[in-house]
Amino acid sequence: MRLKHLATAIVAVSSVIAVSACSGGDSASGEGEGGDSYSIGISQLVQHPALDAASEGFKKSFEDADVTVEWDEQNAQGEQANATSIAQTFANKDLDLALAVATPAAQAAAQAITDIPVLFTAVTDAEEAGLVASNDAPGANVTGTSDLNPVADQLQLVKDLKPDAKTVGIVYSSGEVNSQVQVDLAKKAAKDMGVEIKEATIANSGELAQAVDSLGKVDAYYVPTDNNVVSAVSTMVQAAEKNKALLVGSEAGQVEQGAAITRGIDYTKLGEQTGKMALQILQDGKKPADMPVETSSNLELVVNPKAAKAQGVEIPQDIIDEADNVIK
């Protein structure tokens, strides 16, 4: 009789131990009590201030939420083949979630990673890029945030600073869907403003200088959120100064590097917004398929009077007074 009771007790204790072990495993993966912990991969297309800020903002959301993350951060160095390789590596790893920063990286991730949530940021048009069925109802394991910038408002800055401007030059990557979307918006806005858009395409940042030269004389340049162009924006700055053409950017990092002005998205805040979406997925059980693509409403007017002067333009004092950030 005692042996029978002893055996029963051993089974009971073993069951408790087994349950405890399972609970500990769930906690480590972020599903149990006593602190969340996750493994997340970040695939960033190329290193430049806007994308760097988006990645940092994403990570900041987890820090602010006091959530522990083991990060696997990879940079494709602007090469689509590298982005594809990173995505395939992530697909074979034991990750809880993946973040893709910029459209080509997101396209690679969406194609390769199908069994965990994939979030994107710094993507201009997720529908056009084939990442989601629709922005309102993504429909699969992929969703995120769009950096569709106010192209018409940004182009209007050309007229605000250089009222007699008749031509605006734009260089963009032929292989980036998000860039074509912005150029189309710029053409539409330019027509209403009575401005001609001159355009040239590149395959990589090494072709930028030649492409700028091919535009000939223009009154201003506009830099879209094109990753190849932004990663070599100093080339655009040099051309603007040499040709005394106003350089209007699409985000603050470009103005910090020598563009004259922008009214654009705060990429750190955009990354934070994406991070909050990730936390809703990981902690609250939300499904990417049901989470609409989000956009940012945080726009900043950023001016660089010194850069503008080098480009032959004086920024009016009322615009400087209005600015959220004045680069010294």
N, C-alpha and C positions, 0 to 999 in steps of 0.2 A: 504494500500500500504506500509506504513511504517512497519507494522507488518510482511509483507511478506519479506521485505528487511532485517529486523532484524533476522528473522528465517534463511534466507540464510546466513547471516553473522555468526550466531551461528554455523551452519553446517560447514562452511568453517574453522572457528577457531578450532572446534572439530577435523576436519580432520588433521589440522596442528599438533595439540597436539598428535593425535594418531600416526602420522608418526614419530614425534620426539621421542615418547616413544619406538617405534619399533627400531629406529636407536640407541637409548641408549642401548637397550638390545643386539643388534648385536655387539656394541662396547665392551660391557662387555665380550662377548664370543670370542673376537678377530677378528671380521669380519668388524667392523666399523672403523671410523677415531678417532683420539684422544688417541691412545695407545692400544696395544694389551694385552689381559688378557685371560689366559686359566687355565683349571683344568686338571692336569696330574697325573696319578698314576704310581708309580715305584714299581715293585715287584722284589726284589733281593733274590736270592736263599739262600745265606749265607754271613756272614760278614767275609771278609778277604781283604787284601790290594788291590789286583787286581780288584775285583768287586766293592769295595768302590771307587776306583779311577775312574772306568768307570761311576758309578752313578754321582760322583761329576763333571766329565768332561761333562756329558750330561746336568746337570743343569747350568754349566758355559756357555754353548752356549747360553742359554736363557738370562743369566745375561749380556753377552757381546752384545747381540742384544737388550738390554733394554726392554725385554718382561716380563711382570708380570705373574707369575705362582702360582697357589695354588697347592702345592705339597701334595700328599698322598703317603708317603713312607712306604713300608711294607717289612719285612724281614722274610723269611720262615724258618730260623734257620736250613737250610740244610735238611728239611723234605718235601718230595714231597706232602704229604697230606696238609701241610700248604700252599704250592705254589698253589695247586688246590683251596683251600679255598679263598686265596687272589684273584685269578683270577676270581672266581665266584662273589666275593664281588665287584670287579672292574666292572664286566659285568652289575651289577645292579645299579651302581652309574652313575651320570651325568658327565662323564669325556669327555674331548675332545680327549684324546689320552692316551695310556698306554705304558710303557716301561717295558720289562722283561729282567733281567740281569742274564745270564747263561742259558744253554740249558734246564734243567728241568723246570725252571720258564717260559721260552719261550713256551715250549710245553703245559704247563697248560694254559697260557694266550691265545695261538692260538686256543685252543679247546673251551675255555669258552667265549671269547670275539669276537663277529662277526660283530658288528654294528659300531665300531669306529676303527681308525687306531691303530695297534699294532706294535711297533718297538722292536727289540731285539738287544742286544750287548753281547759280550763275549760268542758267540756261535761259535763253531769250524766249523761245517758242517751243514748248515741249510737244505740242501736237504736231507741228511742222517737222520736228526732228524725229517723229515716230516713237517717242518715249511713252506716250499715254494714248488711250483711246480718245479721251477728251480731257480738257483741263478741269472740268467740273466733276467728271467721273473717270478717273484714270483706268480702273478696270483690271489691274494686275498687281504685281508686287512692287511697282515703281511709282513714286510721286516726289514732290519737292517744291522748290521755290524758283520763281522766274525773276530774272534781272532785266526784264523788258524796260528799257529806259525811255523817258519822255523825249523821243527824238525831235518832234516838232518844236517843243519848248527849247531844246538845246540848240537847234538850228536857228531859232529866233534870236539867240544870243549874238549870232553873227551880225544881224541887223541892228541890234541894240548897241553894239560896240563899233560897228562899221556900217552905217546906214547906206552908203553908196555901193556896198558889195554886190557884185553881179554873178560871181562864180565861186563855187565851193568845191574843193577837191576831196575825194574820199578814196582811200586805199583799203581793201579788205581781202580776206582769204576766200578763194573760190570754193574751198572745201568745207566752209563753215556755214551751216544753215542759218544760224542765228545772225550772222553778218549780213546775209542776203535779205533777211527780214528787215533789218535796220536800214539798209540802203533803199529798199522799196519805200519804207516810211519817210526817209529823207527826201526822196524824189517827189513824193506826194506833197510834203510840206513845202519844198522848194518851189513847186509850181504855183502854189498859193501865194508865195512870197515874191514871185518874180525873179527867182534865182536859178541859175543853171548849175546842175551837178555834173562835175567831171569825175569819172571813176576809173580805177585801175585795180586789177586783181593780182594776188600773189599766191604762191603755194607754200612759202615759208618766210620767216622773218629776214632771211638773207637776201630776199628779192625786194625788200622794202625801198631802199634808196633808189634803185632803178625805176621802180613803179612810181615813186613820187616825182621823179624827173620827167616821166612820160606824161604827166598831167599838164605840163607847161605852166604858164603864168595863171595863177588864180588869186582871188582876193582873200580867201580863207581856206583852211583845212578843217575837216571834221573827223574826229577819231571815234569810230563806233567801239563797242565792247568786243573787239575782235582780238583773239588771244595772240596771234602772230604779230599783229601791229602793236598791241599794247606792250608786249614783251620787249619791243625794240622802239618804244615811243621816243627815245632820244633822237632817233633819225628824223622823226617828224618835227621835233623841236628845232633841230638844226636847219631843216628846210624852211620852216616858218620864219626863223630869224634871218636867214640868208635872203629870202624872197620878200621879206616884210609882209607876210601873210598871217592873219590872225589864226591862231590854233585853238579851236574849241574842243574840249574833251567830253567824254561821256561819264566819267567818274572821278572822284577826288584824287586818286593816286596819280592820274595823268597830269592834273594841275600841279601837284606837288613836284612832279618831274619836269615841268616846263610849259604845259599848256596854259593858256591865259585864263580860262574860265570854264565852268560847267555848272549845270544844275542836275545833279545825279543822285544815284542810290548810294547809301552807306552800306558797303559790302560786309562790314563787321556785323551790323544789325541784321542783314539778310542771312548771314551764316547762323546767327543766334536764333532767328526765326525758324530756320531749318532744323536746328538742334532741338527746339521745343517740339517740332513735329516728330522727331525721332524718339523723344522721351514719351510722347503719347503712344507711339507704337510699342515701345519696349515695356513701358510700365503700366499703361492703361489698356493694352490689348487692341488698340485701333488697327485697322487694316489699311495699307496703302491704297488698295483698290477703291476705298470709300472716302479717301481724303483728297479733296480738290487741290490742285496746284495753287500755291499761294504767291501773291506778289507783294512788293514792299511799298508802303505809303510814305516812307521816310526819305524825303528828298532834301539835299543840301545844296545851297548856292556857295560855290567855292571859287575864289578869285586869286590871281597871282599878278598883281600890278607890275612887278619887276619884269616878269616874263612878257606881259602884254607890251610893255615899253620896248623891249628888245625886238618885238614883232611889228613895231611902228604904230602901236595903238595905245591910247590913253583910256583907262577905265574910268567912267564918270564916278564922282564921289558918292552919288546916291546909290549906285550899285554896290560900291564898296561898303557903304553903311548898312545895306540890306544883307550882305553876305553872312553866312553862318561861319565861314572860315576864310580868313585872309592870310595867304601864304606870304611870309616875309622874305 
